[in-house]
């Protein structure tokens, strides 16, 4: 008994849940439109009479009673059926021959260029090995130069920045005009900053 009560409660919950879904409101709006629109009313009645004729006319009786004759009338006589089958057979054979020709051409292409593919793979492996050796040589060179010449120790002295600041102070050169350079916004200090930073970036990168 408790199971029956639970079942009916779930049924009521399902009905109430349906009233909160989009489908309920959609069908409600559709029904309102059908009831209020004259053109929708005409459309619904037209389809109603059309389906009534489709299921209650002599054509429905002929279809349901002599369906074999209806099928034969649509399909034609035996020679038409034989011609249709011959056409289908020819199309199938043509499609098969085209597929076979495509497969043959693909196999011929593979057979022709197999040595070229092997050579290309060999050259690709050789280039990869050469680049790996080059990268290893560059890494070893950078490591040995840093250990031997102490570039990092030289650039981390406390007076290095003072030397750079004094060396890049504002001064004119004999081949430049300090007035025009200053008017153009040029500064030797920023120039040497970018110059040295460019060298540092190149050293760190390569």
DOPAMI-7498 format. One record per residue (C-alpha): residue number from 1; residue in three letters; y, z, x. Coordinates in Angstrom, 1 decimal, decimal comma, always signed. Layout:
BEGIN
vexti i:NUM	aa:Ala	c2:Y	c3:Z	c1:X .
...
END
This chain:
BEGIN
vexti i:1	aa:Unk	c2:+0,0	c3:+0,0	c1:+0,0 .
vexti i:2	aa:Unk	c2:+2,4	c3:+0,9	c1:+2,8 .
vexti i:3	aa:Unk	c2:+1,8	c3:-2,5	c1:+4,4 .
vexti i:4	aa:Unk	c2:+2,7	c3:-4,3	c1:+1,1 .
vexti i:5	aa:Unk	c2:+5,9	c3:-2,3	c1:+0,9 .
vexti i:6	aa:Unk	c2:+6,7	c3:-3,1	c1:+4,5 .
vexti i:7	aa:Unk	c2:+6,0	c3:-6,8	c1:+3,9 .
vexti i:8	aa:Unk	c2:+8,4	c3:-6,9	c1:+0,9 .
vexti i:9	aa:Unk	c2:+11,1	c3:-5,0	c1:+2,8 .
vexti i:10	aa:Unk	c2:+10,8	c3:-7,5	c1:+5,6 .
vexti i:11	aa:Unk	c2:+11,0	c3:-10,3	c1:+3,0 .
vexti i:12	aa:Unk	c2:+14,2	c3:-8,8	c1:+1,6 .
vexti i:13	aa:Unk	c2:+15,6	c3:-8,5	c1:+5,1 .
vexti i:14	aa:Unk	c2:+14,8	c3:-12,1	c1:+5,9 .
vexti i:15	aa:Unk	c2:+16,5	c3:-13,3	c1:+2,7 .
vexti i:16	aa:Unk	c2:+19,6	c3:-11,1	c1:+3,5 .
vexti i:17	aa:Unk	c2:+19,6	c3:-12,4	c1:+7,0 .
vexti i:18	aa:Unk	c2:+19,5	c3:-16,0	c1:+5,7 .
vexti i:19	aa:Unk	c2:+22,7	c3:-15,3	c1:+3,9 .
vexti i:20	aa:Unk	c2:+24,4	c3:-14,6	c1:+7,2 .
vexti i:21	aa:Unk	c2:+23,2	c3:-17,8	c1:+9,0 .
vexti i:22	aa:Unk	c2:+25,1	c3:-21,1	c1:+9,4 .
vexti i:23	aa:Unk	c2:+22,5	c3:-23,0	c1:+7,5 .
vexti i:24	aa:Unk	c2:+23,2	c3:-21,1	c1:+4,3 .
vexti i:25	aa:Unk	c2:+27,0	c3:-21,7	c1:+4,5 .
vexti i:26	aa:Unk	c2:+26,4	c3:-25,3	c1:+5,4 .
vexti i:27	aa:Unk	c2:+24,2	c3:-26,0	c1:+2,3 .
vexti i:28	aa:Unk	c2:+26,7	c3:-24,0	c1:+0,2 .
vexti i:29	aa:Unk	c2:+29,6	c3:-26,2	c1:+1,4 .
vexti i:30	aa:Unk	c2:+27,4	c3:-29,3	c1:+0,9 .
vexti i:31	aa:Unk	c2:+26,6	c3:-28,2	c1:-2,7 .
vexti i:32	aa:Unk	c2:+30,3	c3:-27,5	c1:-3,4 .
vexti i:33	aa:Unk	c2:+31,2	c3:-30,9	c1:-2,1 .
vexti i:34	aa:Unk	c2:+28,5	c3:-32,6	c1:-4,2 .
vexti i:35	aa:Unk	c2:+29,7	c3:-30,8	c1:-7,3 .
vexti i:36	aa:Unk	c2:+33,4	c3:-31,4	c1:-6,8 .
vexti i:37	aa:Unk	c2:+33,5	c3:-34,9	c1:-5,4 .
vexti i:38	aa:Unk	c2:+33,2	c3:-37,8	c1:-7,8 .
vexti i:39	aa:Unk	c2:+32,1	c3:-40,2	c1:-5,1 .
vexti i:40	aa:Unk	c2:+29,4	c3:-37,8	c1:-3,9 .
vexti i:41	aa:Unk	c2:+28,3	c3:-37,4	c1:-7,6 .
vexti i:42	aa:Unk	c2:+27,9	c3:-41,2	c1:-7,9 .
vexti i:43	aa:Unk	c2:+26,1	c3:-41,4	c1:-4,6 .
vexti i:44	aa:Unk	c2:+23,6	c3:-38,7	c1:-5,5 .
vexti i:45	aa:Unk	c2:+22,9	c3:-40,3	c1:-8,9 .
vexti i:46	aa:Unk	c2:+22,5	c3:-43,8	c1:-7,3 .
vexti i:47	aa:Unk	c2:+19,9	c3:-42,5	c1:-4,9 .
vexti i:48	aa:Unk	c2:+18,2	c3:-40,5	c1:-7,7 .
vexti i:49	aa:Unk	c2:+17,7	c3:-43,7	c1:-9,8 .
vexti i:50	aa:Unk	c2:+16,7	c3:-45,7	c1:-6,7 .
vexti i:51	aa:Unk	c2:+13,9	c3:-43,3	c1:-5,8 .
vexti i:52	aa:Unk	c2:+12,9	c3:-43,2	c1:-9,5 .
vexti i:53	aa:Unk	c2:+12,5	c3:-46,9	c1:-9,5 .
vexti i:54	aa:Unk	c2:+10,7	c3:-46,8	c1:-6,1 .
vexti i:55	aa:Unk	c2:+8,0	c3:-44,5	c1:-7,5 .
vexti i:56	aa:Unk	c2:+7,7	c3:-45,6	c1:-11,1 .
vexti i:57	aa:Unk	c2:+8,2	c3:-49,4	c1:-11,1 .
vexti i:58	aa:Unk	c2:+5,5	c3:-52,1	c1:-11,2 .
vexti i:59	aa:Unk	c2:+6,1	c3:-52,4	c1:-7,4 .
vexti i:60	aa:Unk	c2:+4,9	c3:-48,9	c1:-6,9 .
vexti i:61	aa:Unk	c2:+1,8	c3:-49,6	c1:-9,0 .
vexti i:62	aa:Unk	c2:+1,1	c3:-52,8	c1:-7,0 .
vexti i:63	aa:Unk	c2:+1,6	c3:-51,0	c1:-3,7 .
vexti i:64	aa:Unk	c2:-0,6	c3:-48,0	c1:-4,5 .
vexti i:65	aa:Unk	c2:-3,3	c3:-50,1	c1:-6,3 .
vexti i:66	aa:Unk	c2:-3,5	c3:-53,3	c1:-4,2 .
vexti i:67	aa:Unk	c2:-2,4	c3:-51,9	c1:-0,8 .
vexti i:68	aa:Unk	c2:-4,9	c3:-54,3	c1:+1,0 .
vexti i:69	aa:Unk	c2:-3,3	c3:-57,3	c1:-0,6 .
vexti i:70	aa:Unk	c2:+0,2	c3:-56,0	c1:+0,2 .
vexti i:71	aa:Unk	c2:-0,9	c3:-55,6	c1:+3,8 .
vexti i:72	aa:Unk	c2:-2,4	c3:-59,1	c1:+3,9 .
vexti i:73	aa:Unk	c2:+0,8	c3:-60,6	c1:+2,4 .
vexti i:74	aa:Unk	c2:+2,9	c3:-59,0	c1:+5,0 .
vexti i:75	aa:Unk	c2:+0,5	c3:-59,9	c1:+7,9 .
vexti i:76	aa:Unk	c2:-0,3	c3:-63,4	c1:+6,9 .
vexti i:77	aa:Unk	c2:-3,4	c3:-65,6	c1:+7,1 .
vexti i:78	aa:Unk	c2:-6,1	c3:-65,4	c1:+9,7 .
vexti i:79	aa:Unk	c2:-4,7	c3:-68,2	c1:+11,8 .
vexti i:80	aa:Unk	c2:-1,3	c3:-66,6	c1:+11,8 .
vexti i:81	aa:Unk	c2:-3,0	c3:-63,3	c1:+12,9 .
vexti i:82	aa:Unk	c2:-4,9	c3:-65,2	c1:+15,6 .
vexti i:83	aa:Unk	c2:-1,7	c3:-66,9	c1:+16,8 .
vexti i:84	aa:Unk	c2:+0,0	c3:-63,5	c1:+16,9 .
vexti i:85	aa:Unk	c2:-2,9	c3:-62,0	c1:+18,9 .
vexti i:86	aa:Unk	c2:-2,8	c3:-64,9	c1:+21,3 .
vexti i:87	aa:Unk	c2:+1,0	c3:-64,4	c1:+21,8 .
vexti i:88	aa:Unk	c2:+0,4	c3:-60,7	c1:+22,5 .
vexti i:89	aa:Unk	c2:-2,4	c3:-61,5	c1:+24,9 .
vexti i:90	aa:Unk	c2:-0,2	c3:-64,1	c1:+26,8 .
vexti i:91	aa:Unk	c2:+2,7	c3:-61,6	c1:+27,0 .
vexti i:92	aa:Unk	c2:+0,3	c3:-58,9	c1:+28,3 .
vexti i:93	aa:Unk	c2:-1,1	c3:-61,3	c1:+30,9 .
vexti i:94	aa:Unk	c2:+2,4	c3:-62,3	c1:+32,0 .
vexti i:95	aa:Unk	c2:+3,4	c3:-58,7	c1:+32,3 .
vexti i:96	aa:Unk	c2:+0,3	c3:-57,9	c1:+34,3 .
vexti i:97	aa:Unk	c2:+0,8	c3:-60,9	c1:+36,6 .
vexti i:98	aa:Unk	c2:+4,5	c3:-59,9	c1:+37,2 .
vexti i:99	aa:Unk	c2:+3,4	c3:-56,4	c1:+38,1 .
vexti i:100	aa:Unk	c2:+0,7	c3:-57,7	c1:+40,4 .
vexti i:101	aa:Unk	c2:+3,2	c3:-60,1	c1:+42,1 .
vexti i:102	aa:Unk	c2:+5,7	c3:-57,2	c1:+42,5 .
vexti i:103	aa:Unk	c2:+2,9	c3:-55,0	c1:+44,1 .
vexti i:104	aa:Unk	c2:+1,9	c3:-57,9	c1:+46,4 .
vexti i:105	aa:Unk	c2:+5,5	c3:-58,4	c1:+47,5 .
vexti i:106	aa:Unk	c2:+5,9	c3:-54,7	c1:+48,1 .
vexti i:107	aa:Unk	c2:+2,7	c3:-54,5	c1:+50,1 .
vexti i:108	aa:Unk	c2:+3,8	c3:-57,6	c1:+52,1 .
vexti i:109	aa:Unk	c2:+7,1	c3:-56,0	c1:+52,9 .
vexti i:110	aa:Unk	c2:+5,4	c3:-52,8	c1:+54,0 .
vexti i:111	aa:Unk	c2:+3,0	c3:-54,8	c1:+56,2 .
vexti i:112	aa:Unk	c2:+5,8	c3:-56,8	c1:+57,7 .
vexti i:113	aa:Unk	c2:+8,1	c3:-54,0	c1:+58,6 .
vexti i:114	aa:Unk	c2:+5,6	c3:-51,4	c1:+59,6 .
vexti i:115	aa:Unk	c2:+6,2	c3:-51,9	c1:+63,4 .
vexti i:116	aa:Unk	c2:+10,0	c3:-51,9	c1:+62,8 .
vexti i:117	aa:Unk	c2:+9,6	c3:-48,6	c1:+61,0 .
vexti i:118	aa:Unk	c2:+7,5	c3:-47,2	c1:+63,8 .
vexti i:119	aa:Unk	c2:+10,2	c3:-48,3	c1:+66,4 .
vexti i:120	aa:Unk	c2:+13,0	c3:-46,8	c1:+64,3 .
vexti i:121	aa:Unk	c2:+11,1	c3:-43,5	c1:+64,1 .
vexti i:122	aa:Unk	c2:+10,5	c3:-43,6	c1:+67,9 .
vexti i:123	aa:Unk	c2:+14,2	c3:-44,2	c1:+68,6 .
vexti i:124	aa:Unk	c2:+15,2	c3:-41,5	c1:+66,1 .
vexti i:125	aa:Unk	c2:+13,0	c3:-39,0	c1:+67,9 .
vexti i:126	aa:Unk	c2:+14,4	c3:-40,1	c1:+71,3 .
vexti i:127	aa:Unk	c2:+18,0	c3:-39,7	c1:+70,1 .
vexti i:128	aa:Unk	c2:+17,2	c3:-36,3	c1:+68,7 .
vexti i:129	aa:Unk	c2:+15,6	c3:-35,2	c1:+72,0 .
vexti i:130	aa:Unk	c2:+18,6	c3:-36,5	c1:+73,9 .
vexti i:131	aa:Unk	c2:+21,0	c3:-34,6	c1:+71,7 .
vexti i:132	aa:Unk	c2:+19,0	c3:-31,4	c1:+72,0 .
vexti i:133	aa:Unk	c2:+19,0	c3:-31,7	c1:+75,8 .
vexti i:134	aa:Unk	c2:+22,7	c3:-32,4	c1:+75,8 .
vexti i:135	aa:Unk	c2:+23,4	c3:-29,3	c1:+73,6 .
vexti i:136	aa:Unk	c2:+21,2	c3:-27,2	c1:+75,8 .
vexti i:137	aa:Unk	c2:+23,0	c3:-28,4	c1:+79,0 .
vexti i:138	aa:Unk	c2:+26,4	c3:-27,6	c1:+77,4 .
vexti i:139	aa:Unk	c2:+25,3	c3:-24,1	c1:+76,4 .
vexti i:140	aa:Unk	c2:+23,9	c3:-23,4	c1:+79,9 .
vexti i:141	aa:Unk	c2:+27,0	c3:-24,8	c1:+81,6 .
vexti i:142	aa:Unk	c2:+29,3	c3:-22,7	c1:+79,4 .
vexti i:143	aa:Unk	c2:+27,2	c3:-19,5	c1:+80,1 .
vexti i:144	aa:Unk	c2:+27,1	c3:-20,1	c1:+83,9 .
vexti i:145	aa:Unk	c2:+30,8	c3:-20,9	c1:+84,1 .
vexti i:146	aa:Unk	c2:+31,7	c3:-17,7	c1:+82,2 .
vexti i:147	aa:Unk	c2:+29,4	c3:-15,6	c1:+84,4 .
vexti i:148	aa:Unk	c2:+30,4	c3:-17,3	c1:+87,7 .
vexti i:149	aa:Unk	c2:+34,2	c3:-17,7	c1:+87,3 .
vexti i:150	aa:Unk	c2:+34,9	c3:-14,9	c1:+84,9 .
vexti i:151	aa:Unk	c2:+37,1	c3:-16,8	c1:+82,5 .
vexti i:152	aa:Unk	c2:+36,7	c3:-14,0	c1:+79,9 .
vexti i:153	aa:Unk	c2:+37,6	c3:-11,3	c1:+82,4 .
vexti i:154	aa:Unk	c2:+40,7	c3:-13,3	c1:+83,6 .
vexti i:155	aa:Unk	c2:+42,0	c3:-13,9	c1:+80,0 .
vexti i:156	aa:Unk	c2:+41,6	c3:-10,2	c1:+79,0 .
vexti i:157	aa:Unk	c2:+43,8	c3:-8,6	c1:+81,6 .
vexti i:158	aa:Unk	c2:+46,6	c3:-6,5	c1:+80,2 .
vexti i:159	aa:Unk	c2:+49,3	c3:-8,5	c1:+82,2 .
vexti i:160	aa:Unk	c2:+48,1	c3:-11,9	c1:+81,2 .
vexti i:161	aa:Unk	c2:+50,3	c3:-12,1	c1:+78,1 .
vexti i:162	aa:Unk	c2:+53,3	c3:-10,9	c1:+80,2 .
vexti i:163	aa:Unk	c2:+52,7	c3:-13,7	c1:+82,7 .
vexti i:164	aa:Unk	c2:+52,5	c3:-16,2	c1:+79,9 .
vexti i:165	aa:Unk	c2:+55,6	c3:-14,8	c1:+78,2 .
vexti i:166	aa:Unk	c2:+57,6	c3:-15,1	c1:+81,4 .
vexti i:167	aa:Unk	c2:+56,3	c3:-18,5	c1:+82,3 .
vexti i:168	aa:Unk	c2:+57,1	c3:-20,0	c1:+78,9 .
vexti i:169	aa:Unk	c2:+60,6	c3:-18,5	c1:+78,6 .
vexti i:170	aa:Unk	c2:+63,4	c3:-20,8	c1:+77,3 .
vexti i:171	aa:Unk	c2:+64,7	c3:-23,1	c1:+80,1 .
vexti i:172	aa:Unk	c2:+65,7	c3:-26,7	c1:+80,5 .
vexti i:173	aa:Unk	c2:+64,0	c3:-29,2	c1:+82,6 .
vexti i:174	aa:Unk	c2:+65,7	c3:-31,8	c1:+84,8 .
vexti i:175	aa:Unk	c2:+64,1	c3:-34,6	c1:+82,7 .
vexti i:176	aa:Unk	c2:+65,0	c3:-33,1	c1:+79,3 .
vexti i:177	aa:Unk	c2:+68,2	c3:-31,9	c1:+77,7 .
vexti i:178	aa:Unk	c2:+68,0	c3:-28,3	c1:+76,5 .
vexti i:179	aa:Unk	c2:+70,9	c3:-28,8	c1:+74,0 .
vexti i:180	aa:Unk	c2:+69,3	c3:-31,7	c1:+72,2 .
vexti i:181	aa:Unk	c2:+65,8	c3:-30,0	c1:+72,2 .
vexti i:182	aa:Unk	c2:+67,3	c3:-26,8	c1:+70,8 .
vexti i:183	aa:Unk	c2:+69,2	c3:-28,8	c1:+68,2 .
vexti i:184	aa:Unk	c2:+65,9	c3:-30,5	c1:+67,2 .
vexti i:185	aa:Unk	c2:+64,2	c3:-27,2	c1:+66,9 .
vexti i:186	aa:Unk	c2:+62,0	c3:-27,5	c1:+70,0 .
vexti i:187	aa:Unk	c2:+60,9	c3:-24,5	c1:+71,9 .
vexti i:188	aa:Unk	c2:+58,9	c3:-24,5	c1:+75,1 .
vexti i:189	aa:Unk	c2:+57,3	c3:-21,2	c1:+74,2 .
vexti i:190	aa:Unk	c2:+55,7	c3:-22,6	c1:+71,1 .
vexti i:191	aa:Unk	c2:+54,8	c3:-25,7	c1:+72,9 .
vexti i:192	aa:Unk	c2:+52,9	c3:-23,8	c1:+75,6 .
vexti i:193	aa:Unk	c2:+51,4	c3:-21,6	c1:+73,0 .
vexti i:194	aa:Unk	c2:+49,8	c3:-24,6	c1:+71,2 .
vexti i:195	aa:Unk	c2:+48,9	c3:-26,2	c1:+74,5 .
vexti i:196	aa:Unk	c2:+47,0	c3:-23,1	c1:+75,8 .
vexti i:197	aa:Unk	c2:+45,5	c3:-22,4	c1:+72,4 .
vexti i:198	aa:Unk	c2:+44,2	c3:-26,0	c1:+72,2 .
vexti i:199	aa:Unk	c2:+42,5	c3:-25,6	c1:+75,6 .
vexti i:200	aa:Unk	c2:+41,0	c3:-22,3	c1:+74,5 .
vexti i:201	aa:Unk	c2:+39,7	c3:-23,9	c1:+71,3 .
vexti i:202	aa:Unk	c2:+38,2	c3:-26,8	c1:+73,2 .
vexti i:203	aa:Unk	c2:+36,5	c3:-24,4	c1:+75,6 .
vexti i:204	aa:Unk	c2:+35,1	c3:-22,2	c1:+72,8 .
vexti i:205	aa:Unk	c2:+33,9	c3:-25,3	c1:+70,8 .
vexti i:206	aa:Unk	c2:+32,4	c3:-27,4	c1:+73,5 .
END
